[in-house]
Amino acid sequence: TYAVHWNYQGSKFFSVHKMTEDHYQQLAEAIDEIAERIRAIGKIAPISLETILATSDLEEMSKQQASNDQALMDLISSHALLARRAHEAADICEEAEDIYSQDLMIQRIGEHDKAAWMLRSFLQHGAEQPETFAHS
């Protein structure tokens, strides 16, 4: 999201720039809330970027990828993946009877679906768009 925010080019630059700023601010708040929940249930929140990257399903975006509409497609795919992972986590939380954590994950599903929808709205008609409801 930061990569696209900083590097997107073209006639939609300002709109994409503002939207991705909203997205990364919302993501930062969610990360903080999830880390605090991890601590509240007695676990250690991730400490290093290395640890976070090693356990991530997301791939980093190259400088060239972040400057055009393919970047929006990549972000849509990333949000779809994160929504699926949040759905899986919500199911695990339900089994553990941790309704607070389950609710956090349900919120994430909605936020990632919303972000993917907003990003799709910037793409031209007829562009191939990844499926975003695979977690439903």
WORAPE-V469078 format. One record per residue. N is the residue number from 0. PSI is psi in radians with two decimals (* if undefined). Layout:
n=N psi=PSI
n=N psi=PSI
This chain:
n=0 psi=-0.77
n=1 psi=-0.75
n=2 psi=-0.76
n=3 psi=-0.74
n=4 psi=-0.79
n=5 psi=-0.53
n=6 psi=-0.13
n=7 psi=2.49
n=8 psi=2.66
n=9 psi=-3.08
n=10 psi=-0.37
n=11 psi=0.14
n=12 psi=-0.96
n=13 psi=-0.77
n=14 psi=-0.78
n=15 psi=-0.72
n=16 psi=-0.84
n=17 psi=-0.74
n=18 psi=-0.79
n=19 psi=-0.50
n=20 psi=-0.79
n=21 psi=-0.74
n=22 psi=-0.81
n=23 psi=-0.52
n=24 psi=-0.72
n=25 psi=-0.70
n=26 psi=-0.71
n=27 psi=-0.72
n=28 psi=-0.72
n=29 psi=-0.73
n=30 psi=-0.77
n=31 psi=-0.78
n=32 psi=-0.72
n=33 psi=-0.74
n=34 psi=-0.71
n=35 psi=-0.61
n=36 psi=-0.71
n=37 psi=-0.78
n=38 psi=-0.68
n=39 psi=-0.49
n=40 psi=0.24
n=41 psi=0.23
n=42 psi=2.96
n=43 psi=2.18
n=44 psi=2.68
n=45 psi=2.43
n=46 psi=-0.73
n=47 psi=2.64
n=48 psi=-0.62
n=49 psi=-0.78
n=50 psi=-0.76
n=51 psi=-0.82
n=52 psi=-0.63
n=53 psi=-0.43
n=54 psi=0.13
n=55 psi=2.52
n=56 psi=-0.18
n=57 psi=2.55
n=58 psi=2.53
n=59 psi=2.63
n=60 psi=2.41
n=61 psi=2.87
n=62 psi=-0.72
n=63 psi=-0.62
n=64 psi=-0.40
n=65 psi=0.04
n=66 psi=0.00
n=67 psi=-3.00
n=68 psi=-0.40
n=69 psi=-0.56
n=70 psi=-0.70
n=71 psi=-0.71
n=72 psi=-0.74
n=73 psi=-0.69
n=74 psi=-0.67
n=75 psi=-0.82
n=76 psi=-0.70
n=77 psi=-0.75
n=78 psi=-0.65
n=79 psi=-0.75
n=80 psi=-0.77
n=81 psi=-0.64
n=82 psi=-0.71
n=83 psi=-0.75
n=84 psi=-0.66
n=85 psi=-0.64
n=86 psi=-0.79
n=87 psi=-0.77
n=88 psi=-0.67
n=89 psi=-0.70
n=90 psi=-0.74
n=91 psi=-0.74
n=92 psi=-0.66
n=93 psi=-0.78
n=94 psi=-0.61
n=95 psi=0.00
n=96 psi=0.64
n=97 psi=1.43
n=98 psi=-0.50
n=99 psi=-0.84
n=100 psi=-0.65
n=101 psi=-0.76
n=102 psi=-0.71
n=103 psi=-0.74
n=104 psi=-0.66
n=105 psi=-0.70
n=106 psi=-0.72
n=107 psi=-0.71
n=108 psi=-0.87
n=109 psi=-0.74
n=110 psi=-0.70
n=111 psi=-0.68
n=112 psi=-0.72
n=113 psi=-0.77
n=114 psi=-0.74
n=115 psi=-0.73
n=116 psi=-0.79
n=117 psi=-0.73
n=118 psi=-0.73
n=119 psi=-0.57
n=120 psi=-0.33
n=121 psi=-0.23
n=122 psi=2.63
n=123 psi=2.68
n=124 psi=2.47
n=125 psi=-0.17
n=126 psi=2.48
n=127 psi=2.29
n=128 psi=2.35
n=129 psi=2.66
n=130 psi=2.35
n=131 psi=-0.02
n=132 psi=0.44
n=133 psi=-0.36
n=134 psi=-0.15
n=135 psi=*
